[in-house]
Amino acid sequence: MLKFLQKDSFKAQAQLHFIVLIWGSTALLGKWISLDSTWLVWYRTLIAALGLGILVKLSGVRFKVQRRALLFMALTGLVVCGHWLLFFASVKISNVSICLVGLSTTTLWTAILGPVINRTKPKWYEFLLGLLVMVGLVVIAQYETARWTGLGLAIGSAFCGALFSLLNGRLVQENHPYVLSFYEMVAANIFIFLVLCSTHFSADSAGWVFPKPTEWGGLLFLSIVCTVYAFAACVALYKKISVFASNLAINLEPVYGIIMASLFMNEHEEMSAGFYWGAALIVLAVLSYPFFVRLEKKNKVLGAPKRQ
């Protein structure tokens, strides 16, 4: 039985890191697709909602959920929408590397928000690792002053990302991840459409905006692979992996994303040495987490009363 659980846990971790690898490409796609962040999120949520609706239907799962749960799903969908809007706005005005490093503060926000939402006792090492992430960001900010706005938007995106992860961690315990993700995408799409109605469809606007013909492939990959599959699969994994541990692994997204940006966009030529020192501190925080978890478990075992 123990071997089975260990094997099952390994599969969950492997799937999580595969999802993180996929998400590492989202910033590159956001930079490559010419749509502004608002239109990009609208198309993404629309295609994702349609894809998830088909997935729910084919899976034979019921769309019906409790009214209270539906309200929380809709509110969480608004947070997801804010997360993506800030994320793509950041990558548009700065670059992929800066955006992804700012997103690394998700761990810190999870450490702060987790005990409040889940009513659990804060863990000192989570705040310590979050502080190390902040130090890395300060180092980067000192050398990348021209990109502070993009970094600030990415940090705001990280806050929203931590919040909706924690909310989904609770919602998925009683709701199917496909249904949960479907209603969140619908709510996000409706919200962003209202934003478009108030900003883009004025008398001076150019009207409806479409992606370039060459961009549809990237948009479909972003919507179907990065959202329908990866988003719903990550929500499902909250049943097996804690939200903090999941978000810590997701913080490796900057590593994957920066490597891809260096390979395909030559962003390594734009970044200073201070950027890489700061990024190294953030990666150190990510990789240190398992050590602190094992240390905590060991102390609990040593501190447990011995049987007579």
N, C-alpha and C positions, 0 to 999 in steps of 0.2 A: 504493500500500500504506500509506504514512504517513498519507494523508488518511483511509483506512478506519479505521486504528487510532485516530486522533484522534476520528473520528465515533463509533466504538464506545465510547471512553472517555467522551465527552460523554453518550452514552446511559446509561452506567453511573452517572455522577454525577447525572444528572437523575432516574433511578430511585431512587437513594439518597436524594436530598432529598425525593422524593415519599413514600418510606417514613418519613422523619423527620417529615414533616408529619402523616402518619397517627398516628405514635407520640406526637405532641404532644397528641393527644386522650385518651390512655390515663389520664393523671392525672385529667382531668375526669370520665371515666367511673368511675374508681375512687372519686372523691369522691361522685358522684351515686348509684351503686349502694349500697344499704344494707347488703349483706353485709359481714361483717368480712373482713380480709385473707386469712385462712386459707381460708374458704369461697369467696371470690372467686377465689383462685388454683386451688382444686380444680376448680371449674366451668370456668374458663378452660382449664386443661390437659386436662380430659376432652373438652370440645368440640373443642379444637385437635387432640388425638390422633386423634379420630374423623375429623375433616376431612382431616388429613394422610394417614391410612390410606386413605381413599377416593381422595385425590389420587395416592398412590403406585400404587394399583391401576389407576386410569384411565390413568396414564402408562406402564404396562407395565414399570415398574422393579421389580427383584427386591428383596424385603425382606431377603434373606439378606446378612449382613455377617460379617466375621471376628470371632471370639470376643473378641480383644483390643480391636478397634475398638468392639464392642458394650459392653464394660466401660467404655471411655472415654466413650462416648456417655451411658451411664447416670450416670456421675459428673458429666459436664457438665450433664445434666438436673437433678441435685441443686443445682448452682450456679445454674442458671436459676431453679429454684424459690426458692432463697434470695434471689435478685435481686428477684423479683416480690413475695415476702412482705414484704421490707424496704421496697420501693417503696410498696406499697399501705398498709402500716402507717404509713409516714411521711405520706402524703397524708391518711390518716384522722385523725391526731392533730394535724397542723399545717394546711397548706393547699397548694394546687397549686403556687404560686410557690416556696415554700420547698423543697418536695420536688424540683422540677425543677432548682433552682439547686444543691442538693446533688448531684444526679445529674451535674452538669457536671464533677465531679472524675473522671469516667471517663477523660478524657484523661490526667490525672496518673497514675492507676493503670496505664493502658496503657503509659505511658513507663517506669514502674518495673518492671512485670511482663514487658513485651515482650522485653527483652534476656535475661531469665532463662529464659523459656519457649522462645524461638526461638534462644537462644545467639548473639545478635548484639551488636554494639558499641552501647552507649548513645549517643544523640544529644543534645548539649548543649542545643539549642534546644527539644527536647521537654520537658526538665526545666524550662527557663526558662518556657515557656508553662504548664506544670503549676504552677509556683510562682506565676505571675500569677493562675491560677485560685484558688489557696489564699489569696492576698491578698484577692481579691474575696470569698471566703467569710468571712474574718476581718472584713472591713468589714461584711458583712451580719450576722454573728453579734453584733457590737457593738450593733447597733440592733434586733435581733430576738431578744433573750435569752429571751423566753417560748417560743420555738419551737426551742430548741437540740436537744431530743430528736428532733423530726421531722427536723431538719437532719442529726443524727448517723445516723439510720436511713437517710436518703437517701444519705449518703456511703458507708455500708456496702453499700447497693444498687449504688452506682457501682463499688465494688471487685469485687463479684460479676459485674457487667456487663462490666467489662474482662476479667476472668478467663475467662468463658465465651466472649467474642468471640475471644480469643487461642486458646483450645482449639479452637473451631470453625474458625478460620482454618487450623489444621493438619489437622483431620479432613476438611474439605470437599475437600481436595486428592485424596483417594482414595475418597471416598464421596459418593453423590448427596445433594444438599441436602434433598430431600423425605424420604428415608429417614433421614438424620441427624436432622432435626427431629422426625420421628415418634417415634423411640426416645427422644429427649430429653424429649418431652412425656409419653410413657408412664412413664418413670422419675420425672419430676417429679410426675405424678398419683399414682403408687403411694406415693411418699414423703409427699406431703401427706395422703393418706388415712390413713397410719399415724399421722401427727401428730393428725389428727382423732379417730382411735380412742383415742388416749391422753389427749386433752384434752376433746373435746366430747361423747363418748358415755359419760360417767360417770353415776352414779346421780342426780346433781343437775342434769344437763344437760337441755335442752329437746328433745333428739333431733335428727332431721334438719332441716336448714335449707334453705328454698327461696327463690329470688328472688321479689320481688313481680311480679305479672303485667305491670306496666308497665315492669319492668326487663329483661325478656328480650331486647328489641330491642337495648339497649345492651350486654348481656352477649354476645349473638351477634356484634355488631360487634366487640367487644373480642377475642373468641375466633377469629373467622373472618378478618376483615379485618386486624386488628392483629397476629394471630399466624400463622394458616395462610398467609396471603399475605405479610405484611410480614416476619415472622421468617424464613421459608424463603427469601424473595427476598434478604434481607440476607445470609444465610449464603452463598447462591450468588454474591453480589457479591464475596466475599472472594477469589475467583479473579481478579478484575480490579482490585480496589482494596485497598491495604494496610489492615490492621486499625486501625493508628493513625489513618490518614487517614479511615477510615470512622467511627471513634469520635469524631473531631474534628467531622465533619459532624453526627453524632448529637447532639453537644453543642449544636447549634442547636435541639434539641427544647425546651429551656427557653424559648427566644425564642418559638417557635410556641405552646407551651403557655401561657405567661404572657399572650400576646396574647389567646388564646382565653378564658383565665380572666378577663381584664379585660372582655372583651366579654359573656361569658355568666354570670359569677358575681360581677361587680363587685369583684374582689379588689384592684384598684388603689386602692380606698378603704381597704383594710386595711394596705397596705404603707407603710413609712417611706421618706424620701428616701435614707437610707443603703442600703436594699435596692437601689435602682436604681443607685446609684454602684457597689456591689459587682457587680451583674449586668452593668453596662457593662464592668467590667474582665474579666469572664469572656468576654463576647462579643468583646472586643478580642483576647483570647488565641486564640479560635477563628478569627477572621478573619486573624490574623497568620501562621498556619501556612503557607499557600501561599507567602508572601514568603520565609520561611526555607528552604523546600524549593527554591525557585528560586535563592536565594543559594548554597545548598550545591552545586547542580548547576553553577552558574556557576564557583564556585571549583574544582570538580573539573576542569572543562574548561580553565580557565586554568592549573591545576597539572599537567595532563597533559603528558608529554614530547612535544615536536614531532618529527614525522617528518623525517628527513634526505633 
